[in-house]
């Protein structure tokens, strides 16, 4: 079956760095997305990776290794507003999105 | 397994016709469902918020007469694209709110207008 795994919850300190991992097993691969979702709100797009390597966007970076079925989202210089859920989603061979359950990130002062 | 199901996953329709996409919550009731549109390699764009038993709330710039949303039951919301045009071709995703902090997403529906 198709599966996306990411940790349920992580805690980090303001100003620090945190890495949220995502592993996937899907029938085919047409890209991996990371979304940020604050409680009760619509998700917002963070990144899209389809080729191996690191994509950097300001404080956020996303890495992909297709051979390992692995991605991570790296958040630097953490701010309190980064407290949210982070969703990993993979587009499979049928161009359908397979969603992870999300990682709740708690930022402490 | 999926907790929110969309149907059809892929549809092709002729320009000028209407097409309906269904979003169902499985094993739970969803008073609120959301409809999104996603362009290739771009972000999700929220189109509208659908509340059971009431009119949908559309985001700015989304034509409510073109994208008809109906949320007639606690487990089903539908999006009807009326008088479809090729520029309406896109990936449409729904999500359903289980609780204040939990929202599940569907698999998405690909619409191609020819």
Interface residues (C-beta under 8 A of the other chain):
Chain A: X31 X35 X37 X39 X40 X42 X43 X44 X45 X48 X50 X89 X94 X95 X96 X97 X98 X99
Chain B: X9 X10 X34 X36 X41 X42 X43 X44 X46 X91 X93 X97 X100 X101 X103 X104 X105 X107 X108 X110
